[in-house]
Amino acid sequence: MSYSYVEAMKSDVRDAIEDGGYLDGDYDRDEVEEQLNEDLWVDDSVTGNASGSYTFSSYQAKEYVLEDGMDYLLEATSEFGIEASEIGEHFINEDWEWFDVTIRCYLLGQVIGEVLDELEGEQLNDNYRRRTESRRRRMKESYADDAIAILNKIRAEDDGIAQFAQVGDYTYSYCLVPYCEPEDLGQDYDGDIANCLEYTLHELIDNGYEDSVGRVMGAFERDYDDEDQNEREEYGELIDIDLGYCVNAITQFEVVEV
């Protein structure tokens, strides 16, 4: 299925509205629409304009822009008054994430209006939203509990456990952190992440949990005949671990147990 900026953003905006409780109780449509435009303009999960990237992947941003974004990009640069020289500089630098963010910011107002129309037309009730959010939360918590339980069975006394986010994955993955200190808890890890991944991979396999490598670490087997994987590696979007396993680029790595 081809990528659609409008449809993808509508999904993100819906999530933001429901998570933020913008339509809870009595509300004024104009005030809500104005607040959403202000808040989501700098929301990385909708526009990417806070950090400068929605995808955290130059390769993925390029795919989106070339597939559905060129017309929007032309309109956006005209609307925002962006000089041709600035556009050319970003193009030369292959700054596809900048193009992607620009398109999302341009479409934001339109998408918010369409989503509010749909939500009002569907008359979504609070009970349905609460059940949906609760179900998603339980699924994520169950996944995390299973992964951490496996790591607790195999970790050494001075090992910690870290959770990390990968590009393109909405759930966390987990790995061991050897020689972890109490002060590392709750902190962004600044050690050798590649070593943590390799150590965890071997510990899982050596302790009979090879079938759980994907579930725990989000790792998968590297296929050198896969053109998509090869191109992502060129963009630095794949991390080789060992034994033919790899993970997607990591955007967050935090110690959660010591």
N, C-alpha and C positions, 0 to 999 in steps of 0.2 A: 504494500500500500504506500503510495507516495505521501510525502510529508506536506502538511498544510499548516502554515503559521497560524491562521485564524482558529482552526479547530484545536490545535495544540494549546494555544493561549487561552481559549475558552475553558479548557479543562483546568488549566492552572488558576485562572481567575475564579472559577467555581470553587476550587479547593480553598483559595485564599478567603473568599467570602464566607464559606462555611466554617473554616477554622477560626476566623476572626470574629464571628458572630455579628457581622454587619447588619443582618436582617432580623436579628432577634428582637422580639417585641414590636412595638410601634416604631416606625421609622419614616423619615422623609426621603423620598426617592432622590431628589436633587442633592440633598446633603450627603447621602450615602455615595452617590456617584462621584461627587467632588472629592470626598474623603478617599475613596478607592483610587482615584486617579493620582492623588497625592502620595498615598502609601505605597501603591504597587509600582510607581515610577522608579522607586529605589528598592524594590524587592527582587533579590536574585532568583527566587523561584518563579518569577513571572517575566521580568525583563532582563535581569542580569546587570542592571545599571548601577547597583551598589558597588560591586567588585569589578565590573567591566566585563563579566562573562556569565552567560546563562548556562552554557554547556560545560564549561571548564575543560573544553576539548576543541582545539583548533580544527582537527579533522572533522568532528561532528558538526561544528558550526559551518564549515565549508559545504558539507553535504546539504544542510538545510538551506543555505543561501542560494546555492546553485540549483537546487531542486524547485524551490517555490518563492525565492526571495528577490529576484532581480528587479521585477516590476515594482515591488514594494520599496526596494532600496532607492530606485530612481525617484519615486514619489516622496520618500522620506528626506532625501538629501535636498530636494527642492523645498519641501515644507519647512525644514529646519534651517535652510539657508547655508548649507555646508558648501564651502568652496571646493572647486574641482581639484585644486592643488592638495587639499587635505585628503580627499578621497583617493587621489593617486598615490599619496604617501602610504596610506593604509593598504592599498592594493599591492604596492611594491614590497611592503613588509609582510604580506600575506596575513594581515590582521583580520582573519575571518570572524573572530569573536566580536570585534568592533562592529562589523557590518551586521552581524546577527542581532546584537543588542540594539543597534540603531533601528532596525526593522521592528523589533518588539516594542520599543518606545513609541514609534510612529503609530502602530496598530492598537496601542493600549486603550485609548478612549473609545474607539469603535467597538472593541471586544467587550469592554465593561458594559457598554450600553446594550449590546446583544445578549450578554449573559443575564443581566438584570431583567430584560424583557422575558427571557426564557424561564427564569426562576419564578417570576411573578405569574407567568402563564401556567406553569406547572403546579403552582401553589404548594411547593415543597413545605412540609411541616417539620417542626423542631424534633419530633420524636423520630422521624425517619433519619434525619441528619445525625442525631445522637447515636442511633443504632449503627449507622454506617461507620462513624468515627470510632465507636467502641470496637466494632469488628476488625477494623484495620489495626487498631492499637493492640488488640489481643493477638492477631497474627504475627505482628512484629515482635511482641514480647515473647511469644512461644518460640519463634525462630532464634532469638537471642538466648533464651534459657537453654535450649538444646545445644547450641554451639558452645556456650560457656561451660555447661555440664561436661561435655566431652573434654574440653581443655583442662578442666579441673582434675579429671581422672589421670591425665598424662603429665601434667606440669611438675617441674622440680620445685623444691621448697622455696627457692629464691626467684622463681619465675613470676612475672606479672602477666596480666591479660590486657590486650588493647583491642579497641574497636576502631575500625577504619571504614571510610566511605570510598567507593570506587565510582569513576565516571560511568554514568548510565545505569546505576543500580540504586534503587530507592531504599534498600535495606542495608544495615551494617554487616560487615564481615569481621572476623575475629582472628587473633593470633597470639602466640606467646611472646613475652618480652623477657629474655634472659637477664638475670642479675638486676632485677627491678628494685628500686628503692621506694620506701613509703612516700617520700616527697614527690615522686612521679605521679601519684594518684590524681586523676582529674586534670592532668596537664597534657598539652600537646607535646608529643614525644619528639625529642631532637636528636635521638641516637640513630643507629644504623637500621633503618626499616627493612632494607633488603636482607640483612642478616636475620632479623626477626621472622621474616616470611620463610626463609630457607630452613631455619631451625624448626619452626612449627611444622612445615611440610614433612621433614624427616621424622619428627616425633610422632606425628599422626600415622605415618606409614609404618614406622618401626613398632608401634603399639597396636597395629591391626585396624586402624581407622582410615585406610586409604579411600574407602567408599564415601567417607565424610569430608574429604578434602574440599570439595566444591561447596558443601553446605556450611562448613565452618569458615573457610578462608575466602570463599567466592572465587577460588582458583579453577582454571580449566586447562585442558591440554592444548599446547601450541601446535597449530597446523600450518606448516610452512608452504603448503600449496594453496592456502586460503588468501586470496588477494586482499580481502578486507583487513585481515589481521596484519598482513605485510605492510599495507599502507598506514595502518594505525601505529605500527612500530616505528615507521619512518617519522611520524609526527610525535613520537615519544609517548604514545597513549597505551602502550603495553609494557609490563614489567616482567621480565623473565625471572623465575625463581630458581628452579633446578628440576632435573629429571623430566624435562619436557612440559612442566607446568608454568603458567603465567597468570597474572592478574591485570585488570585494567588500571589505568593511572589512578593514583590515590590522591584524594582531595582533602582528607582529614584523617588524623591518626592520634588517638587519645587513650591513655592508660585508664582502665576502668576497674581493675582489681590488682592488688599487690599481695 
